[in-house]
Amino acid sequence: MRVVLGVAGGIAAYKACSLLRLLAEAGHDVTVVPTAAALRFVGAPTWAALSGKPVSTDVWSDVHEVPHVRLGQEADLVVVAPATADLLARAATGQADDLLTNVLLTARCPVVMAPAMHTEMWDHPATQANVATLSERGVHVVPPASGRLTGKDTGPGRLPDPEELYAVCERELARSASASASVAPAGAAAPATPSADAARGGGDLTGRRVVVSAGGTREPLDPVRFLGNRSSGKQGHALAVAAAARGALVTLVTSAPTDVPGIDIVPVETALQMREAVLEAAARSDVVVMAAAVADFRPATYAPSKIKKTHDVQADGGEDDSAPTITLVRNPDILAELVATRGGASSPVIVGFAAETGDAEGSVLEHARAKLERKGCDVLVVNEVGEDRTFGADDNTVTILRRVSDEGIEVGPASKAAVSDAVWDVVAPLL
Ligand code: C5P
């Protein structure tokens, strides 16, 4: 396949060398189009040697071959990594002042952009508006990873690892190959229909910012012990992957972190850490899905060294070998806080999860409907729990309840991926 690798002028340009290698080793025909600023970080000879092709930054080289039009027209994929704040701004406003921006205007294939910059630049409303514009036009923006930046500072802004970007590129190439007749050009907005076709990656969440929480929190007692629960995080991870496949920019706040290409993973352990990460990401999101099993209680105190089996020497010189009493305090209810603090038209759609059993007081659904009202979220995904239902399974059976309708949607038994798509089918029209 023909791939154009655009490289903008950021320190992460060196990582694009590895991405180029991965693409070339996979047999793709890669043309590198750096910006003039990118060449200050990695020189033209490096790109030429790794790609086996000459490189140029402006539209005045090899004019007889009309590269500013041909490269974009003939490409099967354009990937820009790193995409700097400046490049995003120029692309969003349709400027054509160098070869890369010309390629972006002439490309009718999938376009992937991987922004990398300092956190302040990424968070700036101007950059966020440019990202939103590009996403709405169908550009697949891979959110920057969190971590160490150029200096000693840390935060969101890192270019994801080349292997992750390579996986996103392969996914886009495979998607465009299988649907080449119907792929929306990168310059046009993707369709916003929640149809079954869209559910399989047609992009009905394109440009939407989604936060998913996953896994069971661990509430530490001392450096080696914690209170936890059996949640595996699989359903939350499947929701994140399904949202990314439908075009969303996904932040996954999880206590069970695994590498998922193209998804910003925020690893957390405790309910308090999860609260901080979710609220921070929710402030700039269109949807928050609380799939995590957040511990309702945590130990009131944390012992900085391991609590010994025997403790406290008694007045008579003997050791107290009774079991210690653990006092618990309540954790904040993150879902309730999200509901309580939202306001205005730009509030995110909020999805909760509930594990319920039926009892003498009412059926699973009656309890769940009451919980939806009590919690005030827009959608509640109800899991019936019982002895024969195991945590960590690959399948799930749920009922999806919406505030806007009395009808519940039953899903399963089905894979957690299929359950995820059913959830997004319900959420997408609410956006
Ligand atoms: O009330 P219950 O714990 O059944 O509600 C479950 C829902 O509330 C889930 O979406 C879970 O992620 C969320 N939750 C929360 N903070 C807590 C407890 C639960 O956000 N402390």
Residues whose N, C-alpha, C, O or C-beta is under 5 A from the ligand:
A	BS01	C5P	M290 A291 A292 A293 V294 A295 D296 N331 P332 D333 I334 L335 V351 G352 F353 A354 A355
